[in-house]
Amino acid sequence: MKRSEVYFSTVQVPLDFLMILLAGTSAYFLRDLPIFEGYVSKVFNLSFVDYIWSVAYLAPFCLLIFAIEGLYTMRVTRRFWPEFYRVGKATGLALIILIIVIFLNREWFSSRFVILFGWGFSVLYIAGARLIVQRIQKWLLATREIGVHRVLLIGNNEKINRMKRLFARNRSLGYKVVDQIEVASVSLIKDIRAEKGVDEIIVGDASLTDEELEKLFDYCQINNITYKHLPTSMQTSRVNMSVFYGEPMIEYQHTPLDGWGKVLKRIFDIVAGSILTLIASPIMLVVAILIKIEDGSGPIIYKNKRIGENGEKFFVYKFRYMQWKYCITKENPDMEEAILFEKKLIEERNVRKGGVLYKIKDDPRRMKIGAFIERFSLDELPQFFNVLRGDMSLVGPRPHQEREVEQYAEYHRRLLTIKPGVTGMAQVSGRSDLAFEDEYRLDVFYIENWNLLLDIIICLKTASALVKRRKNMK
């Protein structure tokens, strides 16, 4: 930890203590406002001096809980909102302990109003004070480079280079790359440290031998340098440890969506999919009528063949947002002309150059109502029926067309190992604006780290992601 971080960490303890006293004081005097008359216990008759001494006695226990929750790890690289969550969690635990103590000792004050408002003010004041401290740290970091972590990168591959670009692009993260070397030479590292200083070393080279890593690790330990390792995809996979006939064995798990995980996800899809279908039914009826009015020559629901789990083909249901004469389907008598026109548009307006997927900007084939429903992804509402049928899940990788799957590299086929989803990690992280490789990495993360809470969070985030402008839209 940097010296400035130690200083701010030390200052944070008395500052938290003062914020707890301030929160208690605010709750005490708020009870006297006429608006809260009738909500405050009549038996609350402590003087302010006695009351504030009670709060002062409780405050150290709160600080102890903060320390246990890791709230005094005051690195400048921390983020505010996760810290705000931990403050709420720690003060909530302190509140539970306070309620138990008051229940056991009625001689203390027992006003629910003061207790609850004191807790609420504590969360706001402590989080607010920490935000101010964090802003001061960030300002010192940006203007004076006080607290910056000097990083040496070891390796030369896409992962470590992407890390280097990230640090250069976001100086507020608190990292400064002092150098990048391809070999883990301790003598070379000594020279770099003597010339430029090194606080942290990040190793991104998977080809280093055990002997090289051991020497490097020992050097870091002796010289108080933080050692970090950027793992390969295999090293971040879920694993099970076991002993097989006396030999330790590591089994790499593909996904938690095996066994009961798959059953639980299917139950969630059926329950949540049924509810969402009922909620969306009035919207779907209106959209269907508007499509029929604008272009009644074609079907309302467009069935598009996609590749699903294990490479199986199925039809994705979507509201037709294109003029019927431009739809690529056997039912369209002008299909050949539609294919040629699409190829021309891909050459001229594709915003995903050099990738597996294509996306046409300002697509002229759309109907007027089609532009609106695609803008807000209303064209995908019929996919709830795909979910209920079992072809798709509410959350998962997007289903791709057969011609797109044919362009997959071998490792891309990992996306076909679970059911595709109506929404997913990519949709809440950039929608169609993401490059295919970025989309792939997000989907693989989802496959490896699935849990039911993650599905719920992605579903909730999808609504806010829908209002963001897409590159293929006007």
KASULRA-V333930 format. One record per helix or strand of 2 or more residues. SS is the DSSP state (H for helix, E for strand). FROM is the first residue (numbers start at 0). TO is the last residue. If there is no record, write none. Layout:
[[SS/FROM/TO] [SS/FROM/TO]]
This chain:
[[H/2/29] [H/33/35] [H/47/67] [H/79/103] [H/111/143] [E/148/153] [H/157/168] [H/170/172] [E/174/180] [H/185/195] [E/199/202] [H/209/221] [E/225/228] [H/233/235] [E/237/243] [E/246/252] [H/259/293] [E/300/306] [H/308/310] [E/312/318] [H/323/325] [H/334/348] [H/367/374] [H/377/379] [H/382/388] [E/392/394] [H/401/404] [H/409/416] [E/420/422] [H/430/432] [H/435/447] [H/451/464]]
